[in-house]
């Protein structure tokens, strides 16, 4: 059984029982560790509206205690907090063998800071101020990763199939020829099928660039990929999510 | 610290202390050398006098053994008449003179034979003067007193002259040394005071003041020149800072003002669609502001030399090919052409992210400004491997940048008139410049005739 936890209702913590067994599919249990109450309030409101159950810890020590007790899908950890900073918190959890995916929130947004966060055991890093859609997309990708099966050699979304060993892509049995980078792009989209992936996430994960170009180069690559996987078929798989990014989805 | 009286400060200067210590050491060594010479000379002269006397005593003693007292008397009489500087006296036991050129026995107790020193009078044309004598005294059989000696007045005088010379020399050295030290210190202190006064005046805000340079090229002048160079650099940086802050004020306030105006306008209307539109615009503009802000922070950090921690061995050719691959589709979609020429592999100590970011900025620029009116863009990337540096060249066929502006456009927030109507922060080229500097290189902007040729020059050895 789950222990008692606090869930933040807007700005006021309310004591309830959260039972993951009763959660709907796709719903995640998220712990937000953030000392700025207003920022935490907005964040929790958004996550709740997206259908996730969210707990709030107001400082590092409280966050560590709650993360140890609770069974969370994702931790959202502010880097600079009173009592214990986010880096220390995640490092301690990792030392104890707790591998719950953690996303760092930080006002420090340089590549060096990101590297530091990832070295401490964080799984992703987002600089303040962030777009909520960006954060949501990343949290959902992280939450899925926890349950992801070990090593896959085949990916499948609807009738689109990817053989990672033969590096072959087919849709409805028909082979699609892709450039190496297009293959990587599609692989990332397929691994995160059903989730929104933002342009920044694609730049980071497919191209390994941790900065934003002024020109929207990603859209052109997506439209080329779309031309190859969707054009000759009735049902589009690659969708544009307005104001957020893209999603590969079968239905 | 309260200022001490001038004379006291003079004594406290390092020059004066140095001069004083030097003087002391010099005086001590000179004193020791001269003293040693003095002492040795006197000793030598005394010994010579004593040897002469001893020889005469020896001779007279032999005469006495041969011919007795009368023989001695004859010798003394004979020698007394020669003017050799010898002093002789032979008296009876009661002191009556028998022979010799001394008038009487010296007024001292004469008991046993030995060396004696006494004064005696000498008649000169100017009267009676007192001289010193050194002599051997002995008593012959029968109680006769015999004194054989020499006038050592000149010897003593010589010693006194040496002694006096020594004291005068030391005294003069001390006076000249102290005086010179004071003079040197005064000059030194005057110049140091001038430097201090200038620095105080600069600290109180008169930034254009400079330390006076005498033009002698000595170490103080060199110090003054170094200080002036530093002040020039500080003034340049401060001017840059002022410029940047006024630029920031302008370029951050303008979009903030637009956001505010739009929000106010939306608030006055009752149309929910307009509210929505205003909110969306607010977010978009806030994002733009944030990008500007991040770019500024990045440039500031890069200029402070931070951010060089991610340097690894990087294949610059590969970085260029990757970035080219990212941009190729967008150029082709606009009907333009994109060419890339790179050597197989060019290794360099660099930060892959930063080099890619610089290239992306140059390509963004080329896409935005690098096309002639209706023509599709023609963009090229080349990596050139030179002996001591690597050039990453991005070319376009646009209007280019006038030669007079090529340095100016690298400054923050500078946008040429033709580009003001298009979106952008005016930070792109300054960002590339700061990335180049972080790698010890530079950004060179040349004419591509027509168009712009932007060269990111990275040295192989930093």
Contacts between the chains, C-beta under 8 A, distances in Angstrom:
chain1	res1	chain2	res2	distance
A	109	B	294	6.7
A	110	B	298	7.6
A	110	B	301	7.5
A	110	B	307	7.3
A	111	B	310	6.7
A	111	B	353	5.5
A	112	B	307	6.9
A	112	B	309	6.0
A	112	B	310	6.8
A	115	B	310	7.6
A	129	B	286	7.7
A	129	B	290	6.6
A	131	B	283	7.6
A	131	B	287	7.6
A	181	B	325	6.2
A	207	B	322	7.1
A	207	B	326	6.2
A	209	B	326	7.9
A	209	B	353	7.0
A	209	B	356	5.9
A	209	B	357	7.6
A	209	B	360	7.5
A	210	B	353	5.8
A	211	B	353	6.9
A	211	B	356	7.8
A	211	B	357	4.8
A	211	B	360	7.3
A	212	B	291	7.0
A	213	B	326	7.9
A	213	B	360	4.7
A	213	B	363	8.0
A	213	B	364	5.9
A	214	B	361	7.7
A	214	B	364	4.3
A	214	B	368	7.5
A	214	B	424	7.0
A	214	B	428	7.3
A	215	B	327	7.7
A	215	B	330	6.4
A	215	B	363	7.6
A	215	B	364	5.1
A	215	B	367	5.6
A	215	B	368	7.6
A	217	B	326	5.4
A	217	B	327	6.1
A	217	B	329	7.6
A	217	B	330	5.4
A	220	B	329	4.4
A	220	B	330	4.6
A	220	B	333	5.6
A	221	B	326	7.7
A	221	B	329	6.0
A	224	B	329	5.8
